[in-house]
Amino acid sequence: MNDLINELQLKIERLENEINFKNGLISILSHDSKEMFGNFLWLIEALEDKTISEEDFFNLLPQIKSDARKNLQTIQDSIAWLKTQYGDFKIKPVKIMVTDLFHHFEEKYADQLKEKSIKFYFKGDPNTFLTTDRLLLEYVLDKILNNAVKYSFPGQDICLLETTEDDQVILSVIDSGTGMAEKYVSAIYTYDNPIFQGTSGEKGVGLSLKIVKNFVSLLHGNIQIISAENEGTTVSLFLNKFTE
């Protein structure tokens, strides 16, 4: 009887988390979209009514561009999550070489790394494989690495560290950037966490890591975030090791 009660409690908790996640997602989408389109419409009408000069109009465009990029990222993140909600979604486990993932992101982030003079390197066993859904894992690592670059200062290093423990492969993205205070780390998956700007003024919406946690659960893995203000952040993924 107790086992049945515990199982029902877990299901209720899972459903509550899903409902809160969906409600938060809808809230972010509606608020940010209304704000962006409202500001853009106001700016155009102000120019038409000549309540602002052309010079002021063009001075405001970089901010509008930044807001548009932020909202586009929100939509792209939301679409990625929605794809896992249609029909009978199932992950597609494949054998993945860890260094292939490293080289994929090394190439993808080449411009951003060069712009900030950041060294991105791999540490661990170059022959390690794991079994998981490549699409979801690449999304997860992409968002983690994006934050690492965003919150790193020019000239710093970012490491993709691989370690193996029993039947798990642990992938950690380590940076020595701005980091976060403990009170923010503990609230990082909620909708109460403040949004921080990157070291070059990059903006985010705080949505990506919430979806990342959801995807890591789909991969039957775990995620751990260790961070300290002005010391950097380590985000670790605990995933299934490949077995023949």
Disulfide bonds with the S-S distance in Angstrom:
none
